[in-house]
């Protein structure tokens, strides 16, 4: 019961903070939605046209009234209608969520494979040739920016070799390059953390006691060391997955992936306030849900936390 109450309070505080900060920041950012909309539709800009459109969008109300209307939309999960499409924001986000989910799970798979394969192999062969090569790969993966890796993948595998498509969503081939770009760098970073955790755990007293009882090193590694070493990794993976689910803006933009991230970028350019604000709440709810799930996994992995 205490766990539920604490997370409900956190939910309310985070959502209220995000809703308030987002509202203030989009109002302080340069650019008038009415002017941008008229320009994008090739409509002559005049005072009459601007005033009419601002009234239609509700921008002529005081900031206080706009803020109260926004809070009411947050509580009722309406989040308003897009200035551009005139459709409810939550419906627009849900329409693009399947594409983002597909990319997020694929990126998560790449990240987990890199984390465990690289982390375990370098930890087992500590100070060997595999360890040195693995640390070099991890260093490169952490150092290469995501956007540069995406363009490099497109140049090598699409332009030069012609093996994989570089844009859009359709077949499973379209998913490979964005998933690798999304998960590779994070996987190499987490592999280094996992390696350090495993090496540290192998020097603990409970490991030496298990070795004295005659348990095999493989059994100790898989059922004791890895279980304890996973605690910080679970938090990092949970945070990264929440980021992927909320729409990886850079990756979706590079590969023209029709997900939430690309939609939000377009909305920012057009100053579509309801979409920007709705996306912020949507992302906050995702982060809270993922972190709550991580806390539950913590309780399963480490029974000491249940006290």
C-alpha positions as CSV (number, residue, x, y, z in Angstrom):
1,X,0.0,0.0,0.0
2,X,2.9,2.4,0.9
3,X,4.4,1.6,-2.5
4,X,1.2,2.5,-4.4
5,X,0.7,5.8,-2.4
6,X,4.3,6.9,-2.9
7,X,4.1,6.4,-6.7
8,X,0.7,8.1,-7.0
9,X,2.1,11.2,-5.2
10,X,5.2,11.1,-7.5
11,X,2.8,10.8,-10.5
12,X,0.8,13.8,-9.5
13,X,3.9,16.0,-8.8
14,X,5.7,15.0,-11.9
15,X,2.7,15.5,-14.2
16,X,1.8,18.9,-12.6
17,X,5.5,20.0,-12.9
18,X,5.8,18.9,-16.6
19,X,2.4,20.4,-17.5
20,X,3.4,23.8,-16.0
21,X,6.9,23.9,-17.4
22,X,5.8,22.9,-20.8
23,X,3.1,25.5,-20.9
24,X,5.5,28.2,-19.9
25,X,8.3,27.2,-22.2
26,X,6.2,26.9,-25.3
27,X,4.7,30.4,-24.6
28,X,8.1,31.9,-24.1
29,X,9.6,30.3,-27.2
30,X,9.8,32.6,-30.3
31,X,7.3,32.2,-33.1
32,X,3.6,32.9,-33.4
33,X,1.5,29.8,-34.3
34,X,-1.1,32.0,-36.2
35,X,1.6,33.6,-38.4
36,X,3.3,30.2,-39.1
37,X,-0.1,28.6,-40.0
38,X,-1.0,31.4,-42.4
39,X,2.4,31.2,-44.1
40,X,2.3,27.4,-44.4
41,X,-1.1,27.7,-46.1
42,X,0.0,30.5,-48.4
43,X,-2.6,32.9,-46.9
44,X,-1.8,36.6,-46.9
45,X,-0.9,37.8,-43.5
46,X,-3.0,40.7,-42.2
47,X,-4.1,41.9,-38.8
48,X,-7.6,40.8,-39.4
49,X,-6.5,37.3,-40.4
50,X,-4.1,37.0,-37.5
51,X,-6.7,38.1,-35.0
52,X,-9.4,35.8,-36.4
53,X,-7.0,32.8,-36.3
54,X,-5.7,33.6,-32.8
55,X,-9.3,33.8,-31.5
56,X,-10.1,30.5,-33.1
57,X,-7.0,28.9,-31.5
58,X,-7.8,30.4,-28.1
59,X,-4.6,32.5,-28.0
60,X,-6.4,35.7,-27.2
61,X,-7.4,34.5,-23.7
62,X,-5.2,35.6,-20.8
63,X,-2.3,33.3,-19.9
64,X,-4.0,32.4,-16.7
65,X,-7.1,31.2,-18.4
66,X,-5.1,29.3,-21.0
67,X,-3.1,27.6,-18.2
68,X,-6.3,26.6,-16.3
69,X,-7.8,25.2,-19.5
70,X,-4.6,23.3,-20.1
71,X,-4.7,21.8,-16.6
72,X,-8.3,20.8,-17.1
73,X,-7.3,19.0,-20.3
74,X,-4.5,17.2,-18.6
75,X,-6.8,15.9,-15.8
76,X,-9.4,14.8,-18.3
77,X,-6.8,13.2,-20.7
78,X,-8.1,15.3,-23.6
79,X,-4.9,17.4,-24.3
80,X,-6.8,19.5,-26.8
81,X,-6.8,19.4,-30.6
82,X,-3.9,19.9,-33.0
83,X,-3.8,23.4,-34.6
84,X,-2.9,21.8,-37.9
85,X,-5.0,18.6,-38.3
86,X,-7.8,19.7,-35.9
87,X,-7.8,16.2,-34.5
88,X,-7.5,15.3,-30.8
89,X,-3.8,15.2,-29.8
90,X,-4.1,11.9,-27.9
91,X,-5.6,10.3,-31.1
92,X,-2.7,11.7,-33.2
93,X,-0.2,10.2,-30.7
94,X,-1.9,6.9,-30.6
95,X,-1.9,6.6,-34.4
96,X,1.9,7.0,-34.4
97,X,2.5,4.9,-31.3
98,X,2.7,1.5,-33.1
99,X,5.6,2.7,-35.3
100,X,7.4,4.0,-32.2
101,X,6.7,0.8,-30.3
102,X,8.1,-1.3,-33.2
103,X,11.3,0.8,-33.3
104,X,11.6,0.9,-29.5
105,X,11.4,-2.9,-29.0
106,X,13.9,-3.5,-31.9
107,X,16.3,-0.9,-30.4
108,X,15.9,-2.5,-27.0
109,X,16.7,-5.9,-28.5
110,X,19.9,-4.6,-30.0
111,X,20.8,-2.8,-26.8
112,X,20.3,-6.0,-24.7
113,X,22.3,-8.2,-27.0
114,X,25.2,-5.7,-27.0
115,X,25.0,-5.3,-23.2
116,X,25.1,-9.0,-22.3
117,X,27.3,-10.3,-25.1
118,X,29.9,-7.6,-24.7
119,X,29.6,-7.2,-21.0
120,X,29.8,-10.9,-20.2
121,X,32.6,-11.7,-22.7
122,X,34.8,-8.9,-21.4
123,X,34.1,-9.7,-17.8
124,X,34.9,-13.4,-18.2
125,X,38.1,-12.8,-20.2
126,X,39.2,-10.0,-17.9
127,X,42.6,-8.5,-19.1
128,X,42.6,-10.9,-22.1
129,X,42.5,-10.1,-25.8
130,X,38.7,-10.3,-25.9
131,X,38.5,-7.9,-23.0
132,X,40.8,-5.3,-24.7
133,X,38.9,-5.6,-28.0
134,X,35.5,-5.3,-26.2
135,X,36.6,-2.2,-24.2
136,X,37.7,-0.6,-27.5
137,X,34.3,-1.4,-29.1
138,X,32.5,-0.1,-26.0
139,X,34.6,3.1,-26.1
140,X,33.9,3.7,-29.8
141,X,30.2,3.0,-29.3
142,X,30.0,5.5,-26.4
143,X,32.0,8.2,-28.3
144,X,30.1,8.1,-31.6
145,X,27.1,10.5,-31.6
146,X,23.8,8.9,-32.6
147,X,23.1,11.2,-35.6
148,X,26.6,10.5,-37.0
149,X,26.1,6.7,-36.5
150,X,22.8,6.9,-38.3
151,X,24.3,8.8,-41.3
152,X,27.2,6.4,-41.4
153,X,24.9,3.3,-41.5
154,X,22.9,4.9,-44.3
155,X,26.1,5.7,-46.3
156,X,27.6,2.2,-45.9
157,X,24.7,-0.1,-46.0
158,X,22.3,1.9,-48.2
159,X,24.3,4.1,-50.5
160,X,27.5,2.0,-51.0
161,X,26.4,-1.6,-50.5
162,X,22.7,-1.2,-51.3
163,X,21.7,-3.9,-48.8
164,X,19.1,-2.0,-46.8
165,X,16.6,0.8,-47.3
166,X,17.4,4.0,-45.6
167,X,14.0,5.7,-45.2
168,X,10.5,4.9,-44.2
169,X,8.7,2.0,-42.6
170,X,7.5,-1.1,-44.3
171,X,9.3,-4.4,-44.3
172,X,11.6,-5.8,-41.6
173,X,14.6,-4.5,-43.6
174,X,13.5,-0.9,-43.0
175,X,13.8,-1.6,-39.2
176,X,17.4,-2.8,-39.1
177,X,19.3,0.5,-39.6
178,X,17.2,2.6,-37.2
179,X,17.2,-0.1,-34.6
180,X,21.0,-0.6,-34.7
181,X,21.5,3.2,-34.5
182,X,19.1,3.5,-31.6
183,X,20.4,0.5,-29.5
184,X,24.1,0.1,-30.4
185,X,25.6,3.1,-28.6
186,X,23.6,2.5,-25.4
187,X,24.3,-1.2,-25.4
188,X,28.1,-0.6,-25.5
189,X,27.9,1.9,-22.6
190,X,25.8,-0.5,-20.5
191,X,28.2,-3.3,-21.4
192,X,31.0,-1.5,-19.6
193,X,28.8,-0.9,-16.6
194,X,27.9,-4.6,-16.5
195,X,31.5,-5.7,-16.9
196,X,32.6,-3.5,-13.9
197,X,29.7,-4.8,-11.8
198,X,30.5,-8.5,-12.6
199,X,34.2,-8.1,-11.8
200,X,33.3,-6.3,-8.5
201,X,30.8,-9.0,-7.5
202,X,33.2,-11.8,-8.2
203,X,35.4,-10.6,-5.4
204,X,32.6,-10.6,-2.9
205,X,32.6,-13.0,0.1
206,X,29.4,-14.8,-1.0
207,X,31.0,-15.8,-4.3
208,X,34.1,-17.2,-2.5
209,X,31.8,-19.1,-0.2
210,X,30.0,-20.6,-3.2
211,X,33.3,-21.6,-4.8
212,X,34.3,-23.3,-1.5
213,X,31.1,-25.3,-1.6
214,X,32.2,-26.6,-5.0
215,X,29.7,-24.8,-7.2
216,X,30.9,-24.3,-10.8
217,X,32.0,-20.9,-12.0
218,X,29.3,-20.9,-14.7
219,X,26.5,-21.5,-12.1
220,X,27.9,-18.9,-9.8
221,X,28.1,-16.3,-12.6
222,X,24.6,-16.9,-14.0
223,X,22.6,-17.4,-10.7
224,X,24.5,-15.3,-8.2
225,X,26.9,-12.7,-9.7
226,X,24.8,-11.7,-12.6
227,X,21.7,-11.3,-10.5
228,X,23.4,-8.8,-8.2
229,X,25.2,-7.1,-11.1
230,X,21.9,-6.5,-12.9
231,X,20.5,-4.0,-10.3
232,X,22.0,-0.8,-11.8
233,X,21.6,-2.1,-15.3
234,X,17.9,-2.5,-14.8
235,X,17.5,1.2,-13.9
236,X,19.6,2.3,-16.9
237,X,17.7,0.0,-19.4
238,X,14.4,1.1,-18.0
239,X,15.2,4.8,-18.5
240,X,16.5,4.2,-22.0
241,X,13.4,2.2,-22.9
242,X,11.2,4.9,-21.7
243,X,13.1,7.3,-23.9
244,X,12.7,5.0,-26.9
245,X,9.0,4.6,-26.2
246,X,8.4,8.4,-26.0
247,X,9.9,8.7,-29.5
248,X,13.6,8.8,-30.4
249,X,13.4,12.2,-32.2
250,X,16.9,12.1,-33.7
251,X,16.7,8.5,-35.1
252,X,13.1,8.9,-36.4
253,X,14.0,12.1,-38.1
254,X,17.2,10.6,-39.8
255,X,15.4,7.6,-41.1
256,X,12.0,9.3,-41.8
257,X,10.4,6.8,-39.4
258,X,6.7,7.7,-39.0
259,X,6.6,7.6,-35.3
260,X,5.9,10.0,-32.4
261,X,9.4,11.6,-32.5
262,X,9.1,12.7,-36.1
263,X,5.6,14.0,-35.5
264,X,6.7,16.1,-32.6
265,X,9.6,17.6,-34.5
266,X,7.1,18.7,-37.2
267,X,4.8,20.1,-34.5
268,X,7.6,22.1,-33.0
269,X,8.5,23.7,-36.3
270,X,4.8,24.7,-36.7
271,X,4.4,25.8,-33.1
272,X,1.5,23.4,-32.6
273,X,1.2,24.1,-28.9
274,X,-1.4,21.3,-28.0
275,X,0.7,18.6,-29.7
276,X,3.9,19.8,-27.9
277,X,2.2,20.0,-24.5
278,X,0.4,16.7,-25.0
279,X,3.6,14.9,-26.0
280,X,5.3,16.2,-22.9
281,X,2.6,14.7,-20.7
282,X,2.6,11.5,-22.7
283,X,6.4,11.2,-22.3
284,X,6.2,11.9,-18.5
285,X,3.5,9.2,-18.0
286,X,5.7,6.7,-19.9
287,X,8.7,7.5,-17.8
288,X,6.7,7.1,-14.6
289,X,5.2,3.8,-15.7
290,X,8.6,2.4,-16.8
291,X,10.3,3.5,-13.5
292,X,7.4,2.0,-11.5
293,X,8.0,-1.3,-13.4
294,X,11.7,-1.0,-12.7
295,X,11.0,-0.6,-8.9
296,X,8.9,-3.8,-9.1
297,X,11.7,-5.7,-10.8
298,X,14.1,-4.5,-8.1
299,X,11.8,-6.0,-5.5
300,X,11.9,-9.3,-7.3
301,X,15.6,-9.3,-7.8
302,X,16.6,-8.2,-4.4
303,X,14.2,-9.4,-1.6
304,X,16.0,-7.1,1.0
305,X,14.2,-4.1,-0.6
306,X,10.8,-5.5,0.4
307,X,11.3,-4.7,4.0
